[in-house]
Each structure stands twice: as structure tokens, then as C-alpha cells.
Amino acid sequence: MPADTIYALSSGPPPAAIAVIRISGPQAGRALERLAGRIPPPRQAAFARLRDPQTGEVLDEALALFFKGPASETGEDVAELQVHGSRAVIAAVFAVLARIEGLRLAEPGEFTRRAFENGKLDLTRVEGLADLIYADTQAQRRQALRHLQGLLGDRAERWRRQVIEAQAFAEAGIDFSDESDVAADVAARAQQIAAGLLTDIEAALGDAQRGERLREGLVVAIAGPPNAGKSTLLNRLARREAAIVSPFAGTTRDVIEVHLDLGGYPVTLLDTAGIRESDDPVEREGVARARKRAGEADLILWVEEAGSAREGGLEIRPGDAPAESWLVLNKSDLLENAPGEPESGAGDGRTGYGTFGARFRISAATGEGVSAIVAALTAHAEKTFGSREPALVTRERQRQALEQAARALTRAVSESREDILAEELRVAAQALGRLTGRVDVEDILDVIFRDFCIGK
């Protein structure tokens, strides 16, 4: 049964200078002919007056393109209209398309899903495309683009072919089981291939955490007692009024997130409620959320009022510690000593999250000393994400597929029976096939494509 022909706005929301309307499916050419009066030669942009076929009214002057399948982005016939980006023009063109039999509005990610189903993209490239669309920093862009270009997909397909080669040797060992010298030789060759593959896959898994964290960004929680200046510091780091600042304690009730680009690396700042005991049920909930999010963060900026009696001495949730926490002594403009540079390795205070890796004396109100925190955060992000080379694994789904393949290959390398060796290699090949979407992925497709916008 022929697929529906779908259409959608593939550019940003109107109004805009230009809007791109994409049509994909068996009726794409007919739809273009109804609107423009003709189908231009494939891959050649042509000027067109778009008309309502019922009334003959000119809707807009546009550029029209036609891509004959399978040599198109989706593998189907694709038409593209570049119209003026007003809401009225887009609505008028959509009204005509809606009246053409066999056409319907595309669902989120449906163009990309058709590209996958028609063999234009594998799943790792699809995921790379999604990451590229939502990339906020240059590091995320570089990583996503390399995956869209096949960084992992090409490697996984090469691994899968090698596993199949090893599987063929193992099957030959079964066929020649009566000739012990032949069976032993081909089984050994199969295990030699499996051992080499296992080394490569384990190396990729060893760098998986960096790729996944780069997608999500480094999470930095700003925590501490009430009225220490946490929200003021967040606003200073964000360079905008992202959080409400008040002289009254307990203003921040929920966790506020701000996304930053520091040196090309993604950093998410969390402004949390002041940690204290309270009879107010709303504030107690805010404190509980603050404790939870701070315990899950990669780094904590523990903010105290400089010169306070409890400076660095408040304990909260020991044992939920991230790798590092820094002490920020705020409101130093109210003291005689001026803000200074960080003192690395200062260990004279604990928050219950561990010894502080650095100390900063700042004034979030005036901005003094804040540049030292920004520089330290940038250096910390660069150290966390390591090499500028994109990681091979960027998603939990990818990691799980490779882990399953690695476990099967580990068993195969030490297996003495040819039939079990062949079965373990088959399991490894299936895991690598699921990684790229070649086999048995129907249950995860909806999850992958639901995050795409309509028109992509």
C-alpha cells in the first residue's frame, strides 16, 4: 500500500523572511503541479507563482524545487517550496495542500523517519541529527555533526561485518566437526576476530561517559544557606535576571536552571533553595529538592556569607557527594578584605559534600571576583570533557547495545564448543545491528523520533 504524502513547515516559526514548506511522498509531484502549474526539472530551483487551483488566485511568488526519489533526503519524491514567511502565506498554501487527496500534515520527525526506513540514515545518524538540531555549544555541534556523518554508524557496520565473518568461521567449524584439525583452525580464527573486536568495543565504551555528559552538559549546583547570595551569583554568571533576588531569606523555593556556553562547552547552573530547617511546607519541599539536585550535580558551588560564624561548616546529606565542591565566600564587599583569586585545594571547610577543591572570595552584587569563578568553571568543563575529538558513544541506547555485544564477544573468546561460539557471535551481531537499526528496533523508533520537531 503506497505511503501517504506528507507536508509540513520545515523552517522556523513565522513571521520570517523565507519559509520552507516540504512535501514528501508519491503525490509530491502532483501537489507541486497543482500549486505551481508545473514540475521543474529535478534539483533545479525555478520561479513559480503559486495559485489556488479552485479560484486561480495567486497566493505567493516562490522558488520551487523537486527531488525525484530515491535520490532525495527521504528516499521518496520530495517537493520544496520557498515562500515568503508570513503566517497568511503559509496558511494559504497549507489550505490548498490539505484539499489534495492523499496528503496530510506530517507528524514530528516523520521526514527523518522515512529517511531511516528508506535506508538514507541509520539510527546513529538520526540521533546525531537530533543532537545537531538541539546543540547549544560548539563542542556539542562538533560531536553531533560527526555522528550525523557516520562516526559511530560506519564503525558499527564494520564491526558487524567482522562479527559475521567470525560467525562464518564458527559455522564452518560445525560443518567440519569430523575433521578435528580443520574445526580447531576455523574456530581459532573466529575467536581471534572476536578478540580484536572486543578490544575495539571496550575502548569505545571506556569513553562513553564523556560523550553522554557532553550531550547533557556539566551540571553545577549553587547551594548553601538562605540569603547567602546564591540567586545574585546565578544572575551574575548568567548575565541576566534569571532568578528573583530579595533581602528576605527563603525567596527561592524551586530549582532554577540556566544554560551557559563556557569555552564552547555546555554548563547548566542550578539555583537551589537555601538549606535550613523550616516550618513552611512549601519551603521544606524546596529544601528537599535542593538537596536532591545538589546531590546529583557534577559540581557544587557552596555559597556562604564571607565572615559568617558558620563559614563552610553546614552539613547536608553526607554521602551524596559529587566529585568536587567549591566554597564561595560571598558579600566580601561588606568586609575590609577585597575579593581574591581562588585558593586551590583549600580543605578547611566541609558541607557534607566533601572537602572543598577551591575557595573563592567574591561580591556577587558588584561582580568582583566572579571572573575567577567563570575561568575556573571553564577550565573544569574543559578538563571534564577532555579531548576536543568527538566521543564515539553519546547515548545510553548506544552504550547498552555495545555492552551487550561486548558481553557476547567476551563469552565467545573463551568458548570451546563451536555451536555455542556461533550463537554468541550471532548475539553480538544482533546487538550491533540494533545499534544502527538494521534489526529488531521497532520498539524504540517511537521513542527516538518523538523528540523531533514537525517538519524534520
C-alpha positions as CSV (number, residue, x, y, z in Angstrom):
1,M,0.0,0.0,0.0
2,P,1.5,3.4,-1.0
3,A,2.6,5.7,1.8
4,D,0.7,8.9,2.5
5,T,2.2,12.0,1.1
6,I,3.1,14.3,4.0
7,Y,3.8,18.1,4.2
8,A,5.0,20.5,6.9
9,L,6.8,23.7,7.5
10,S,10.5,22.8,7.7
11,S,11.8,26.2,8.7
12,G,11.4,28.3,11.8
13,P,8.1,29.7,13.0
14,P,6.6,32.7,11.2
15,P,6.9,35.5,10.6
16,A,10.2,35.2,8.8
17,A,11.9,36.4,5.6
18,I,11.6,32.9,4.0
19,A,9.6,29.9,4.9
20,V,10.4,26.4,3.6
21,I,7.4,24.0,3.0
22,R,8.4,20.4,2.3
23,I,6.3,17.7,0.7
24,S,7.3,14.0,0.6
25,G,5.6,11.0,-0.8
26,P,4.2,9.6,-4.1
27,Q,1.9,12.6,-4.6
28,A,4.6,15.3,-4.0
29,G,5.0,16.0,-7.7
30,R,1.2,16.3,-8.3
31,A,0.9,18.6,-5.3
32,L,3.6,20.8,-6.7
33,E,2.0,20.8,-10.2
34,R,-1.4,21.8,-8.6
35,L,0.2,24.8,-6.9
36,A,2.8,25.9,-9.3
37,G,1.4,24.8,-12.6
38,R,4.4,22.6,-13.5
39,I,7.1,20.4,-12.1
40,P,10.6,21.9,-12.6
41,P,13.5,19.7,-13.7
42,P,14.8,17.7,-10.7
43,R,17.3,19.5,-8.5
44,Q,16.8,22.8,-10.3
45,A,15.2,25.8,-8.5
46,A,12.5,27.5,-10.5
47,F,10.5,30.7,-10.1
48,A,6.8,29.9,-9.6
49,R,3.6,31.8,-9.0
50,L,1.6,29.6,-6.5
51,R,-2.1,29.6,-7.2
52,D,-5.2,28.3,-5.5
53,P,-6.4,25.7,-8.1
54,Q,-10.0,26.3,-7.2
55,T,-10.1,30.1,-7.6
56,G,-7.0,30.8,-9.7
57,E,-5.9,33.4,-7.1
58,V,-2.1,34.0,-6.8
59,L,-1.0,33.0,-3.3
60,D,2.6,34.0,-3.5
61,E,5.7,34.1,-5.7
62,A,8.1,31.4,-4.6
63,L,11.0,29.2,-5.5
64,A,10.0,25.6,-6.3
65,L,12.3,22.5,-6.3
66,F,11.6,18.9,-7.0
67,F,13.8,15.9,-6.0
68,K,12.9,12.5,-7.6
69,G,13.1,9.6,-5.3
70,P,15.1,7.6,-4.3
71,A,17.7,10.4,-4.9
72,S,16.2,12.7,-2.2
73,E,16.5,13.3,1.5
74,T,13.7,10.9,2.4
75,G,14.2,8.4,-0.4
76,E,10.8,9.4,-1.8
77,D,9.7,12.1,-4.3
78,V,10.2,15.4,-2.5
79,A,8.9,18.9,-3.4
80,E,10.1,22.0,-1.6
81,L,8.5,25.5,-1.7
82,Q,10.5,28.5,-0.5
83,V,7.8,31.1,0.1
84,H,7.6,34.4,1.9
85,G,7.4,33.6,5.6
86,S,4.2,35.3,6.7
87,R,1.5,33.4,8.6
88,A,-1.0,34.3,5.9
89,V,1.1,32.8,3.0
90,I,1.8,29.6,4.9
91,A,-1.8,29.2,5.9
92,A,-3.0,29.7,2.3
93,V,-0.5,27.1,0.9
94,F,-1.4,24.6,3.6
95,A,-5.1,25.1,2.9
96,V,-4.5,24.1,-0.8
97,L,-2.4,21.1,0.2
98,A,-5.0,19.9,2.7
99,R,-7.6,19.7,-0.1
100,I,-5.4,17.4,-2.2
101,E,-6.3,13.7,-1.8
102,G,-3.6,11.6,-0.3
103,L,-1.9,14.5,1.5
104,R,-1.7,15.0,5.2
105,L,0.2,17.1,7.7
106,A,3.5,15.4,8.9
107,E,3.9,14.1,12.4
108,P,7.0,15.1,14.5
109,G,10.1,13.5,13.0
110,E,8.3,11.8,10.1
111,F,10.5,13.1,7.3
112,T,13.6,11.8,9.2
113,R,11.8,8.5,10.0
114,R,11.1,8.0,6.3
115,A,14.7,8.7,5.5
116,F,15.6,5.9,8.0
117,E,13.1,3.5,6.7
118,N,14.3,4.0,3.1
119,G,17.9,3.4,4.1
120,K,19.1,7.1,3.8
121,L,20.1,7.2,7.5
122,D,20.9,4.7,10.2
123,L,19.8,5.2,13.8
124,T,23.1,6.6,14.9
125,R,22.9,9.3,12.2
126,V,19.3,10.0,13.2
127,E,20.4,10.6,16.7
128,G,23.3,12.7,15.5
129,L,20.8,14.8,13.5
130,A,18.6,15.3,16.6
131,D,21.6,16.3,18.7
132,L,22.7,18.7,16.0
133,I,19.3,20.4,15.9
134,Y,19.4,20.9,19.7
135,A,23.1,21.7,20.0
136,D,23.8,24.8,22.2
137,T,27.6,24.9,22.1
138,Q,30.4,24.4,19.6
139,A,31.5,21.2,21.4
140,Q,28.0,19.7,21.1
141,R,27.8,20.8,17.4
142,R,31.1,19.1,16.5
143,Q,30.1,15.9,18.3
144,A,26.6,15.8,16.7
145,L,27.9,16.6,13.2
146,R,30.4,13.8,13.3
147,H,27.7,11.3,14.3
148,L,25.4,12.6,11.5
149,Q,28.4,12.0,9.2
150,G,28.6,8.4,10.4
151,L,31.3,8.4,13.2
152,L,29.6,5.6,15.1
153,G,27.3,4.1,12.4
154,D,30.2,3.4,10.0
155,R,32.3,1.9,12.7
156,A,29.4,-0.3,14.0
157,E,28.6,-1.6,10.5
158,R,32.3,-2.5,10.0
159,W,32.2,-4.3,13.4
160,R,29.0,-6.1,12.4
161,R,30.6,-7.4,9.2
162,Q,33.6,-8.6,11.1
163,V,31.3,-10.5,13.6
164,I,29.5,-12.1,10.6
165,E,32.9,-13.1,9.2
166,A,33.8,-14.7,12.5
167,Q,30.4,-16.3,12.7
168,A,31.0,-17.9,9.3
169,F,34.2,-19.4,10.5
170,A,32.4,-20.8,13.6
171,E,29.7,-22.3,11.4
172,A,32.4,-23.9,9.3
173,G,33.9,-25.4,12.4
174,I,30.5,-27.1,13.0
175,D,30.3,-28.3,9.4
176,F,33.8,-29.8,9.6
177,S,33.4,-31.2,13.1
178,D,34.5,-34.7,11.9
179,E,37.9,-33.2,10.8
180,S,39.3,-32.0,14.1
181,D,42.3,-30.1,12.7
182,V,40.0,-28.1,10.3
183,A,37.4,-27.4,13.0
184,A,40.0,-26.2,15.5
185,D,41.7,-23.9,13.0
186,V,38.5,-22.1,11.9
187,A,37.2,-21.8,15.5
188,A,40.5,-20.3,16.5
189,R,40.3,-17.8,13.6
190,A,36.7,-16.9,14.7
191,Q,37.9,-16.2,18.3
192,Q,40.9,-14.2,17.0
193,I,38.5,-11.9,15.2
194,A,36.2,-11.7,18.2
195,A,39.1,-10.8,20.5
196,G,40.1,-7.9,18.2
197,L,36.6,-6.6,18.1
198,L,36.2,-6.9,21.8
199,T,39.3,-4.7,22.3
200,D,37.8,-2.0,19.9
201,I,34.4,-2.0,21.5
202,E,35.7,-1.9,25.1
203,A,37.8,1.2,24.1
204,A,34.7,2.9,22.7
205,L,32.8,2.1,25.9
206,G,35.6,3.5,28.0
207,D,34.9,6.9,26.5
208,A,31.1,6.6,26.6
209,Q,30.6,8.7,29.8
210,R,32.3,11.7,28.1
211,G,30.0,11.6,25.1
212,E,26.8,11.2,27.2
213,R,27.8,14.0,29.5
214,L,28.7,16.4,26.6
215,R,25.1,15.9,25.3
216,E,23.6,16.7,28.7
217,G,26.2,19.3,29.8
218,L,28.1,19.8,33.0
219,V,25.7,20.3,35.9
220,V,26.8,22.9,38.5
221,A,24.5,23.4,41.6
222,I,24.7,26.6,43.6
223,A,23.8,25.6,47.1
224,G,24.2,27.0,50.6
225,P,22.2,28.6,53.5
226,P,19.4,31.1,52.9
227,N,20.3,34.7,52.0
228,A,23.9,33.9,51.1
229,G,23.6,35.5,47.6
230,K,23.1,32.3,45.6
231,S,20.5,33.9,43.2
232,T,22.6,37.0,42.8
233,L,25.5,34.8,41.9
234,L,23.4,32.9,39.4
235,N,22.3,36.2,37.8
236,R,25.8,37.4,37.6
237,L,27.1,34.2,35.9
238,A,24.1,34.2,33.6
239,R,24.4,38.0,32.8
240,R,20.7,38.4,33.2
241,E,18.0,38.5,35.8
242,A,17.2,34.8,35.7
243,A,16.3,34.5,39.4
244,I,14.4,36.7,41.9
245,V,16.7,38.4,44.3
246,S,15.3,39.5,47.7
247,P,16.8,40.5,51.1
248,F,14.4,38.1,52.7
249,A,15.5,34.6,53.4
250,G,13.7,31.7,51.6
251,T,12.8,33.6,48.4
252,T,14.0,30.7,46.1
253,R,11.6,27.8,46.5
254,D,12.1,25.7,43.4
255,V,15.2,24.8,41.4
256,I,16.0,27.4,38.7
257,E,18.1,26.2,35.7
258,V,20.3,28.4,33.4
259,H,22.2,27.0,30.5
260,L,25.6,28.6,29.7
261,D,28.3,28.2,27.0
262,L,31.7,28.3,28.7
263,G,34.5,28.0,26.2
264,G,32.3,26.0,23.8
265,Y,31.2,23.5,26.5
266,P,27.7,23.2,27.9
267,V,27.2,24.0,31.5
268,T,23.8,24.0,33.4
269,L,23.7,26.1,36.5
270,L,21.1,25.2,39.2
271,D,20.0,27.8,41.7
272,T,18.6,26.0,44.7
273,A,16.6,26.9,47.8
274,G,18.5,27.9,50.9
275,I,19.3,24.9,53.1
276,R,17.8,25.3,56.5
277,E,15.1,23.8,58.8
278,S,11.7,25.4,58.2
279,D,8.1,25.0,59.4
280,D,6.8,26.3,56.0
281,P,5.8,23.2,54.0
282,V,6.5,24.9,50.6
283,E,10.0,25.9,51.8
284,R,10.6,22.4,53.1
285,E,9.8,21.0,49.7
286,G,12.1,23.5,48.1
287,V,14.9,22.4,50.5
288,A,14.3,18.8,49.7
289,R,14.5,19.5,46.0
290,A,17.7,21.5,46.6
291,R,19.3,18.6,48.5
292,K,18.4,16.1,45.8
293,R,19.5,18.2,42.8
294,A,22.8,19.2,44.6
295,G,23.5,15.6,45.3
296,E,23.1,14.7,41.6
297,A,25.2,17.6,40.3
298,D,28.7,17.2,38.9
299,L,30.0,20.2,40.9
300,I,28.7,22.2,43.8
301,L,29.3,25.9,44.4
302,W,28.7,26.1,48.1
303,V,27.9,29.8,48.9
304,E,28.4,31.2,52.3
305,E,28.4,34.8,53.6
306,A,32.0,35.9,54.0
307,G,32.9,36.3,57.6
308,S,29.9,34.4,58.9
309,A,30.4,32.3,62.0
310,R,29.4,29.1,60.2
311,E,31.5,29.7,57.1
312,G,31.8,26.4,55.3
313,G,30.5,24.5,58.3
314,L,27.0,23.5,57.4
315,E,26.5,19.8,56.7
316,I,23.8,18.5,54.4
317,R,23.3,15.0,53.0
318,P,26.7,13.4,53.5
319,G,27.4,10.6,51.1
320,D,25.5,12.1,48.1
321,A,28.7,13.9,47.1
322,P,29.7,14.7,43.6
323,A,33.3,14.5,42.5
324,E,34.0,18.1,43.7
325,S,32.7,21.1,45.6
326,W,34.0,24.6,45.8
327,L,33.5,27.1,48.6
328,V,32.3,30.6,47.5
329,L,32.5,33.3,50.2
330,N,30.1,36.0,49.1
331,K,29.4,39.6,50.1
332,S,33.0,40.4,50.6
333,D,32.3,44.0,49.6
334,L,30.8,44.3,53.1
335,L,34.2,43.3,54.6
336,E,37.5,45.1,54.8
337,N,39.4,42.4,52.7
338,A,38.9,42.7,48.9
339,P,37.9,39.7,46.8
340,G,40.7,37.5,45.8
341,E,41.7,34.6,43.5
342,P,40.8,31.0,44.3
343,E,42.9,29.0,46.6
344,S,43.1,25.5,45.2
345,G,42.8,22.5,47.5
346,A,41.5,24.5,50.4
347,G,40.3,21.9,52.9
348,D,39.3,23.9,55.9
349,G,35.6,23.6,55.4
350,R,33.0,20.9,54.7
351,T,29.4,20.9,53.5
352,G,28.8,17.3,53.9
353,Y,29.6,17.0,50.2
354,G,33.4,16.6,50.9
355,T,36.4,18.8,51.2
356,F,36.4,21.9,49.0
357,G,38.5,21.8,45.9
358,A,38.9,25.5,45.8
359,R,37.9,28.7,47.6
360,F,36.7,32.0,46.2
361,R,36.1,35.3,47.9
362,I,33.7,37.4,45.8
363,S,31.0,40.0,45.7
364,A,28.1,38.8,43.5
365,A,26.5,42.2,44.0
366,T,29.4,44.2,42.5
367,G,30.8,41.4,40.3
368,E,34.3,41.5,42.0
369,G,35.9,38.1,41.9
370,V,33.2,36.5,39.8
371,S,35.5,36.3,36.7
372,A,37.8,33.9,38.7
373,I,34.8,31.6,39.1
374,V,34.0,31.8,35.4
375,A,37.6,31.0,34.5
376,A,37.7,28.1,36.9
377,L,34.4,26.7,35.6
378,T,35.6,26.9,32.0
379,A,38.8,25.1,32.9
380,H,36.8,22.5,34.9
381,A,34.5,21.9,31.9
382,E,37.4,21.5,29.5
383,K,39.0,19.0,31.9
384,T,35.8,17.1,32.4
385,F,35.1,16.7,28.7
386,G,38.7,16.1,27.8
387,S,39.7,15.9,24.2
388,R,38.0,18.0,21.6
389,E,37.7,14.9,19.5
390,P,34.0,13.7,19.5
391,A,33.2,10.6,21.6
392,L,32.1,7.5,19.8
393,V,29.2,6.8,22.1
394,T,26.8,9.6,23.1
395,R,23.6,7.9,24.3
396,E,22.5,5.3,26.8
397,R,20.9,3.3,24.0
398,Q,24.2,3.1,22.1
399,R,26.1,2.2,25.2
400,Q,23.7,-0.6,26.1
401,A,23.9,-2.1,22.6
402,L,27.7,-2.1,22.7
403,E,27.8,-3.5,26.2
404,Q,25.6,-6.4,25.1
405,A,27.9,-7.0,22.1
406,A,30.9,-6.9,24.4
407,R,29.5,-9.4,26.8
408,A,28.7,-11.8,24.0
409,L,32.2,-11.4,22.5
410,T,33.7,-12.0,25.9
411,R,31.9,-15.3,26.2
412,A,32.8,-16.2,22.6
413,V,36.5,-15.7,23.1
414,S,36.7,-18.3,25.9
415,E,34.1,-20.7,24.4
416,S,35.4,-24.2,23.4
417,R,32.2,-25.5,21.7
418,E,31.7,-24.4,18.1
419,D,27.9,-24.3,18.3
420,I,27.9,-22.1,21.4
421,L,30.7,-19.9,19.9
422,A,28.5,-19.4,16.8
423,E,25.5,-18.5,19.0
424,E,27.4,-15.9,21.0
425,L,28.7,-14.3,17.8
426,R,25.1,-14.2,16.5
427,V,24.1,-12.4,19.7
428,A,26.9,-9.9,19.2
429,A,25.9,-9.3,15.5
430,Q,22.3,-8.7,16.5
431,A,23.4,-6.2,19.2
432,L,25.4,-4.2,16.6
433,G,22.5,-4.4,14.2
434,R,20.2,-2.9,16.7
435,L,22.7,-0.1,17.3
436,T,22.3,1.1,13.7
437,G,18.7,0.0,13.3
438,R,19.3,-2.9,10.9
439,V,17.4,-5.4,13.0
440,D,14.6,-5.5,15.7
441,V,14.3,-1.8,16.6
442,E,10.6,-1.2,16.1
443,D,10.0,-0.9,19.8
444,I,12.4,2.0,20.1
445,L,11.6,4.0,17.0
446,D,8.8,6.0,18.5
447,V,11.0,7.0,21.4
448,I,13.7,8.3,19.1
449,F,11.5,10.2,16.7
450,R,9.1,11.8,19.2
451,D,11.7,14.4,20.2
452,F,12.0,15.7,16.6
453,C,10.1,18.9,15.6
454,I,7.3,18.7,13.0
455,G,8.9,19.3,9.6
456,K,12.1,17.4,10.2
